[in-house]
Amino acid sequence: MSHWSPAAEELRTARLSLLRPTEGDIEAIFEIHRYPRTCEHNPSDALARFEEAEALYRRWNEQWQRYGYGYWVIRRHDSDRQLGFCGIKPMELHDMKILNLFYRFAASAWGQGFAGEAAREVTAWASRHVPDLPLIARVRPANTASQRVATRAGLIRAEHLDATGHDGLDWIYTARPHSPSIGRSHR
């Protein structure tokens, strides 16, 4: 089932423009994902070759085509420079269909509130346009900056949903902790 709408391709906040990625963003996908500090807590996401960024862009684009949403490229209103990426993807957690909130920013954009601002906008968009799927963020226990972003996006810690991911234990934050579909019986 597609949730596509032209409005999904661009979101705006007070400082940021969130746009659907294009082939012109592949270089930024590569640069941000090859920098060791940006994938420090999720080394399985690190890219070593430009071809991997091209493949990642194709996966992101296929998700947009299938669902009408995905990861957005984040820029300041007054700049063409990509600060990072934030978005959602459907997946499963403990045999439940969920939306995973993702955010990854260039180190030069850290500490300025961009990730929290983008994550709040994406979270609000998801609650309006994909309300049937619970929204979660998977955060590595040592990644305190990512934990703060999840909290700023309105998510709260849901220890009963913690799971092992590609890089070890993932702490789960959720936007709807009391939803029956995301209850404690799934552990």
Secondary structure, DSSP 8 states (H G I E B T S, - for coil): -----GGGGEEE-SSEEEE---GGGHHHHHHHHHSGGGGSS-GGG---SHHHHHHHHHHHHHHHHHHS--EEEEEETT--S--EEEEEEEEEETTEEEEEEEEEE-GGGTTTTHHHHHHHHHHHHHHHH-TTS-EEEEE-TT-HHHHHHHHHTT-EE-GGG-EEETTEEEEEEES-TT-GGGSGGG-
